[in-house]
Amino acid sequence: MTLSARNQLTGTVKSIVLGSVMAEVVVDVSGHDVVSVITRRSVENMGLQAGDTVTAIIKATEVLLDR
């Protein structure tokens, strides 16, 4: 699959916290945590587990910077 999103970060699933409907997935990307909240069904359908390699795809209309 080819995506237009340019911000693609490959990392390792660090932890998954399952809720009744949603799940919080923490991905370690070069020592930095990227947190994604997705549906529990998506976690189950992908068979995600800690230690899996995934790609976090970030598609946003804005990127804010602070200095």
C-alpha positions in Angstrom: 0.0 0.0 0.0 1.3 3.4 -0.9 0.3 6.4 1.3 0.7 10.1 0.8 1.5 10.7 4.4 5.1 11.7 4.7 5.5 11.4 8.5 6.0 7.6 8.9 7.9 6.5 12.0 8.9 2.9 12.5 9.2 1.6 16.0 8.4 -1.1 18.5 5.2 -1.5 20.5 6.1 -0.8 24.1 2.8 -1.3 25.7 -0.9 -1.7 25.0 -3.7 -0.7 27.5 -7.1 -2.1 26.4 -10.3 -0.4 27.3 -13.8 -1.6 26.5 -13.9 0.3 23.2 -10.5 2.1 22.7 -6.9 1.1 23.3 -3.8 3.1 24.0 -0.7 1.9 22.1 2.7 3.2 23.1 5.4 2.9 20.4 9.1 3.4 21.1 10.6 5.3 18.1 14.3 5.7 18.6 13.9 6.1 22.4 10.9 8.4 22.1 7.3 7.4 23.0 4.7 7.9 20.3 1.2 7.3 21.7 -1.7 6.3 19.5 -5.3 5.8 20.6 -7.1 3.4 18.3 -10.1 1.1 18.6 -9.7 -2.1 20.6 -11.1 -4.0 17.6 -8.2 -2.6 15.5 -5.6 -3.9 18.0 -7.3 -7.3 18.0 -7.6 -7.4 14.2 -3.9 -6.6 13.8 -3.0 -9.0 16.5 -0.8 -6.2 18.1 1.4 -7.2 21.0 4.3 -5.6 22.9 7.5 -6.1 20.9 5.9 -5.9 17.5 7.4 -3.6 14.9 4.9 -1.1 13.6 4.9 2.1 11.6 3.2 5.1 13.1 1.7 7.2 10.3 1.0 10.8 11.3 -1.3 12.8 9.1 -2.1 16.2 10.4 -3.2 19.5 9.0 -1.0 21.4 11.5 2.3 21.0 13.2 2.9 23.4 16.1 6.4 24.3 17.2 7.3 26.0 20.5 10.6 27.4 21.5 
